[in-house]
Amino acid sequence: MLLEKKVWLSLLLSLPLFAAGCGSDRPSSTESRAHADLREIHEIYALFIKQHQKPPTQMSDLTQRQYEGVYPATIQRMQQGKYVIVWGVTEQDSRTLLAYEKDAPTQGGGVLMADGTVKDVTADEFKANYKP
């Protein structure tokens, strides 16, 4: 009985975590679609590292059922090439580029840092500060 209560409690406490990163196709009213996707890319990347003790090295690493089931829309946009992923990143700091919108180098756009920070940059800022 005690074990059953612990299992239910653990499930109930986990629900907000799954809901926060459930791959919803609707960003919050204050967040752009790209920012929401980039945040989910960070979650996917971090989850892969946690599970495999190494960073992903290619898209096929992240197209496993466990990621597609939780983040289907973001995985689909990654496969469509809407984002460029920097594979093999092991650092987790705010100076290391992890992913960016494909047009960021030429038109500006969202960038994702290895610590999970997402920000918008101009094309000039991207060229000056980020080396994929």
C-alpha positions in Angstrom: 0.0 0.0 0.0 2.8 2.4 0.9 4.6 1.6 -2.3 1.5 2.2 -4.3 1.0 5.6 -2.7 4.6 6.5 -3.5 4.2 5.5 -7.2 1.0 7.6 -7.5 2.7 10.6 -5.7 5.7 10.3 -8.0 3.4 10.2 -11.1 1.4 13.2 -9.9 4.6 15.2 -9.2 6.0 14.4 -12.6 3.0 15.6 -14.6 3.9 19.3 -14.5 7.4 18.4 -15.8 5.9 16.5 -18.8 3.3 19.2 -19.4 6.0 21.9 -19.5 7.9 20.1 -22.3 5.1 18.2 -23.9 5.9 19.3 -27.4 2.8 21.4 -27.8 2.6 23.2 -31.0 1.4 26.4 -29.3 3.9 28.7 -27.7 2.9 30.9 -24.8 1.6 34.4 -25.8 4.9 36.0 -24.9 7.1 33.5 -26.7 7.7 33.0 -30.4 7.4 29.6 -32.1 11.1 29.6 -32.7 11.9 30.4 -29.1 9.6 27.6 -27.9 11.2 25.2 -30.4 14.7 26.2 -29.3 13.8 25.6 -25.6 12.5 22.2 -26.5 15.7 21.4 -28.5 17.6 22.1 -25.4 15.3 19.8 -23.4 15.7 17.0 -26.0 19.5 17.5 -26.1 19.8 17.4 -22.3 17.6 14.4 -22.1 19.7 12.5 -24.6 22.9 13.4 -22.6 21.3 12.3 -19.4 20.2 9.0 -20.9 23.3 8.1 -22.9 26.1 9.9 -21.0 27.2 11.6 -24.2 25.8 14.3 -26.5 23.9 13.4 -29.7 26.1 13.5 -32.8 23.4 13.4 -35.6 19.7 13.9 -36.2 19.0 10.2 -36.2 20.1 10.1 -32.5 17.1 12.3 -31.7 14.5 10.7 -33.9 14.0 7.8 -31.6 10.4 7.1 -30.5 11.0 8.4 -27.0 11.8 11.9 -28.3 9.3 12.0 -31.2 6.5 11.0 -28.8 7.1 13.8 -26.5 8.3 16.5 -28.9 6.7 15.6 -32.3 6.3 19.1 -33.7 9.8 20.3 -32.7 11.4 17.1 -34.0 9.5 17.5 -37.3 10.7 21.1 -37.7 14.3 19.9 -36.9 14.0 17.3 -39.6 12.7 19.9 -42.0 15.9 21.9 -41.5 14.3 24.9 -39.8 17.0 24.8 -37.1 20.7 24.1 -37.3 22.0 21.9 -34.5 25.6 21.9 -33.3 26.2 18.2 -32.7 28.5 16.8 -30.0 28.3 19.8 -27.7 29.4 18.8 -24.2 29.7 22.2 -22.6 26.7 23.7 -20.7 27.6 27.3 -20.6 26.1 30.5 -22.0 29.0 31.1 -24.5 28.5 27.8 -26.4 26.2 27.7 -29.3 23.9 24.7 -29.4 21.3 25.5 -32.1 19.9 28.4 -34.1 17.3 29.2 -36.7 18.7 28.3 -40.1 18.4 32.0 -41.4 20.1 33.5 -38.3 23.5 33.9 -40.0 22.0 35.8 -42.9 18.7 37.4 -41.6 19.0 37.2 -37.9 16.9 35.0 -35.6 16.8 32.9 -32.5 19.9 31.2 -31.1 20.1 28.6 -28.3 23.1 28.5 -26.0 24.2 25.3 -24.3 22.9 26.5 -20.9 19.4 26.8 -22.3 19.4 30.6 -22.9 17.5 31.6 -26.0 17.8 35.0 -27.6 17.3 36.9 -30.8 20.3 38.2 -32.7 20.8 40.2 -35.9 22.7 38.7 -38.7 25.7 40.9 -37.9 25.6 39.8 -34.2 25.5 36.2 -35.3 28.5 36.6 -37.6 30.5 38.4 -35.0 29.7 36.3 -32.0 28.8 32.7 -33.0 30.9 30.2 -34.7 28.9 27.1 -35.5 
